Amino acid sequence: MRSFAFFSYRGTEEAEGPELGRLAWADALESLASMAEHEDWAGPDDTGRPLPILDSFLRYTHKRLVMEDKIVVTPDGEWAAWNTGLLTPHAEEVFGLFQRNRHENAQHWFFLRWASESDRDLLRHFPDPPQMAEYVTSASELIYDWRRELKLAYDHIINDNLDRFPADLAAQPLRAKQALDSAVNLTLRRVRRNHKLVIPQWYPKFGEVGAQFLMPLDLTGDGSADLALVVSAVGERAYRGHTVLTLEMAYTNARLVARPDSDWLTPNAAPVTGDSDVAARI
């Protein structure tokens, strides 16, 4: 997204080169977080990146808007805007507002500010405000159909992503497969009683493959989800479980579709309850 527009640093800290760009992007993230409804955008990330969940949310939202051709440019080519998909505490939509960058050899657009739907410049230049990104074509795609058969792509899950499993299982592929099968079976039993257990997600690499879901996996049997299984619809009668994600990755992908309105998918992992009528937590 930072190749789409130039983000200037408006703080007082002295810096230059890549560090100046990092500070400018951090400023943009902080200003959006303070403008939008309160949300935990930091999560458990310990990499030092500012607001990593919001960072990923904006980058992937921009990718999706490009795919859907929803970035709006005024007829004179002077202004551009796109819908972040976020709301202010007063339920106003929040947009990114940009002006044509007049510097040579630079990004085409210059970031002005995050603007609410009542912003004077937004109203003046965009009488029809940009639409938010969409990730499904029908509401039915948001609900996991437990009647479909689920097939697991063991080669990719076990052979290519074994390092994501708990340490003792990562050292024993056969045990990892057994734990995977047990965890999937347990979750499917719970899904029949609570369809909210499986959460829709979107990831740009998968493009338009259809419905995608995240299924929590308690691999160690200690009542906590260790990983999330990514499930995609194949045809009309089957699902394919094709990879596993860490819990942080899972939340980031789910947040693109919607802010998870559940106590089992949060920015910080929490224990899975033993009650089959209550959603497991990831």
C-alpha positions in Angstrom: 0.0 0.0 0.0 2.9 2.4 0.6 3.7 2.0 -3.1 0.2 3.4 -3.8 0.7 6.6 -1.9 3.4 8.7 -0.1 2.8 9.0 3.7 4.6 12.0 5.2 5.9 12.1 8.7 4.3 14.9 10.7 6.0 14.2 14.1 9.0 15.9 15.7 11.4 13.0 15.9 14.4 13.4 13.6 15.0 10.7 11.1 15.8 10.1 7.5 15.6 7.4 4.8 13.8 4.1 5.6 13.4 5.2 9.3 11.5 8.3 8.2 9.2 6.1 6.1 8.6 3.8 9.1 7.7 6.7 11.4 5.3 8.1 8.8 3.5 4.8 8.4 3.4 4.4 12.2 1.8 7.9 12.4 -0.8 6.9 9.9 -1.7 3.8 11.8 -1.9 5.5 15.1 -4.1 8.3 13.7 -6.5 5.8 12.2 -6.7 3.7 15.4 -7.5 6.9 17.4 -10.2 7.9 14.9 -11.9 4.5 14.5 -14.0 2.5 17.1 -11.8 1.2 19.8 -10.2 -2.1 19.0 -7.2 -4.1 20.0 -4.9 -3.7 16.9 -1.7 -4.7 18.7 -2.5 -8.3 19.8 0.4 -10.4 21.2 2.9 -9.3 18.6 6.4 -8.9 20.0 8.2 -7.8 16.8 8.1 -4.2 17.6 5.9 -3.3 14.6 3.3 -0.6 15.5 -0.2 -2.0 15.5 0.5 -5.1 13.4 -3.1 -6.2 13.1 -4.2 -2.8 11.8 -1.1 -2.8 9.5 -2.2 -6.1 7.9 -5.8 -5.1 7.8 -5.1 -2.0 5.8 -2.7 -3.7 3.4 -5.0 -6.5 2.6 -8.1 -4.3 2.4 -6.2 -2.2 -0.1 -5.4 -5.3 -2.1 -9.0 -6.4 -2.1 -10.2 -2.9 -3.2 -7.8 -3.0 -6.1 -9.1 -6.4 -7.1 -12.7 -5.1 -6.9 -11.8 -1.8 -8.7 -13.3 0.2 -5.8 -10.5 2.9 -5.4 -12.3 6.0 -6.6 -10.5 8.7 -8.5 -12.1 12.1 -9.4 -12.6 12.8 -13.2 -9.8 15.4 -13.1 -7.4 12.9 -11.6 -6.6 15.2 -8.7 -8.2 13.2 -5.8 -8.5 9.6 -4.8 -10.3 7.9 -1.9 -11.1 4.4 -0.6 -13.2 3.0 2.1 -11.2 1.5 5.0 -14.2 -0.6 6.2 -13.9 0.9 9.7 -16.3 3.2 11.6 -15.8 6.1 14.0 -17.4 5.8 17.5 -20.4 7.6 16.1 -20.7 5.0 13.3 -19.4 7.2 10.5 -17.5 5.4 7.8 -13.8 6.2 7.6 -12.0 6.8 4.3 -8.5 7.3 3.1 -8.2 10.6 1.3 -5.4 11.3 -1.2 -4.3 14.0 -3.6 -2.2 13.7 -6.7 1.5 13.7 -5.8 3.3 16.4 -7.8 6.8 15.2 -7.0 8.5 13.4 -9.8 9.7 9.8 -9.3 7.4 9.2 -6.4 4.2 7.5 -5.6 1.2 8.7 -7.7 -0.8 9.8 -4.6 -0.1 11.8 -1.5 -1.9 10.8 1.7 -3.8 13.7 3.2 -5.7 12.1 6.1 -8.3 9.6 7.3 -11.6 11.2 6.7 -15.1 10.5 8.1 -18.1 10.5 5.7 -19.0 14.0 6.9 -15.5 15.4 5.9 -15.9 18.6 3.8 -13.4 17.6 1.1 -14.7 14.1 0.9 -18.3 15.4 0.3 -17.1 18.0 -2.2 -15.1 15.7 -4.4 -16.9 12.3 -3.9 -20.7 12.8 -3.9 -20.9 9.0 -4.2 -18.5 7.8 -1.5 -16.3 4.8 -2.2 -17.8 1.4 -1.3 -16.2 -0.9 1.2 -14.5 -4.2 0.2 -16.6 -7.3 0.0 -15.3 -10.9 0.5 -18.4 -13.1 -0.2 -21.1 -13.1 -2.8 -23.9 -14.3 -0.6 -24.6 -14.6 3.1 -24.6 -18.3 2.9 -20.9 -18.3 2.3 -20.4 -17.0 5.9 -21.8 -20.2 7.5 -19.9 -23.4 7.7 -22.1 -26.3 6.4 -21.3 -29.3 8.7 -23.1 -31.6 6.3 -20.3 -31.3 3.7 -17.5 -33.8 3.8 -14.2 -32.4 5.0 -11.0 -33.7 3.4 -7.6 -32.8 4.8 -4.5 -32.1 2.6 -2.1 -34.0 4.9 0.9 -33.5 2.6 0.8 -29.8 2.9 -0.4 -29.6 6.5 2.1 -32.1 7.9 5.0 -31.9 5.5 5.1 -28.2 4.8 3.8 -26.7 8.1 4.9 -29.1 10.8 7.0 -26.3 12.3 3.7 -24.5 13.3 2.7 -27.5 15.5 3.5 -27.6 19.2 7.1 -28.5 19.7 6.6 -32.1 20.9 4.3 -32.9 17.9 6.6 -31.1 15.4 9.3 -33.6 16.3 6.9 -36.6 15.6 5.0 -36.3 12.3 2.9 -39.5 13.0 1.7 -38.1 16.4 1.0 -34.8 14.7 -1.3 -36.4 12.2 -3.1 -38.3 14.9 -3.5 -35.2 17.0 -4.8 -33.3 13.9 -7.4 -36.0 13.2 -8.6 -36.0 16.8 -8.8 -32.2 16.9 -10.7 -31.9 13.7 -13.2 -34.6 14.8 -13.8 -32.9 18.1 -14.4 -29.5 16.4 -16.8 -31.0 13.9 -18.9 -32.4 16.8 -19.1 -28.9 18.3 -19.8 -27.3 15.0 -23.1 -29.3 14.7 -24.2 -27.6 17.9 -22.8 -24.1 17.3 -22.1 -23.0 13.7 -20.3 -19.9 15.0 -17.4 -22.0 16.1 -16.0 -21.8 12.5 -15.2 -18.3 11.4 -15.0 -17.0 7.8 -11.7 -15.6 6.6 -10.1 -14.1 3.5 -6.5 -14.2 2.3 -5.4 -12.5 -1.0 -3.2 -15.5 -2.1 -6.4 -17.6 -2.5 -8.1 -15.0 -4.7 -11.7 -16.0 -5.6 -11.7 -19.6 -4.5 -15.0 -19.1 -2.6 -15.8 -19.6 1.0 -12.9 -19.9 3.4 -13.1 -20.7 7.1 -10.9 -21.0 10.2 -11.4 -24.0 12.4 -9.8 -24.1 15.8 -7.5 -27.1 16.6 -6.8 -28.3 20.1 -3.9 -30.5 19.3 -2.5 -31.1 22.8 -5.9 -31.8 24.5 -5.3 -29.2 27.1 -8.5 -27.2 26.3 -6.7 -24.5 24.3 -6.6 -24.1 20.5 -3.1 -24.4 19.2 -3.6 -23.7 15.5 -6.4 -22.9 13.1 -7.2 -25.1 10.1 -8.0 -23.2 6.9 -11.0 -24.8 5.1 -12.2 -23.9 1.6 -15.3 -25.0 -0.2 -14.8 -27.3 -3.2 -17.8 -27.7 -5.4 -21.2 -28.1 -3.8 -20.6 -31.0 -1.5 -17.1 -30.9 0.0 -14.6 -28.8 2.0 -10.8 -29.1 1.8 -8.7 -28.4 4.8 -5.5 -27.3 3.1 -3.2 -25.5 5.6 -2.8 -24.5 9.3 -2.2 -21.0 10.7 -0.9 -19.7 13.9 -3.6 -18.0 16.0 -2.2 -14.5 15.3 -2.3 -15.2 11.5 -5.9 -16.6 11.9 -7.2 -13.5 13.6 -5.6 -11.2 11.0 -7.3 -13.1 8.2 -10.7 -13.2 9.9 -10.6 -9.5 10.7 -10.6 -8.7 7.0 -14.1 -10.2 6.6 -15.5 -8.8 9.8 -14.5 -8.0 13.4 -15.1 -11.4 15.0 -18.1 -11.0 17.3 -17.2 -13.9 19.5 -15.2 -14.8 22.6 -13.2 -17.5 20.9 -11.4 -15.6 18.2 -9.6 -12.6 19.7 -6.3 -10.8 19.2 -5.0 -12.7 22.2 -5.6 -16.5 22.4 -7.8 -17.7 25.2 -8.6 -21.3 26.6 -11.1 -23.5 24.9 -14.1 -24.4 27.2 -15.0 -28.0 27.8 -18.7 -27.4 27.0 -19.6 -28.6 23.5 -22.4 -26.0 23.3 -19.9 -23.2 23.8 -17.5 -22.2 21.0 -13.9 -23.2 21.4 -11.5 -20.4 21.6 -8.6 -19.5 19.4 
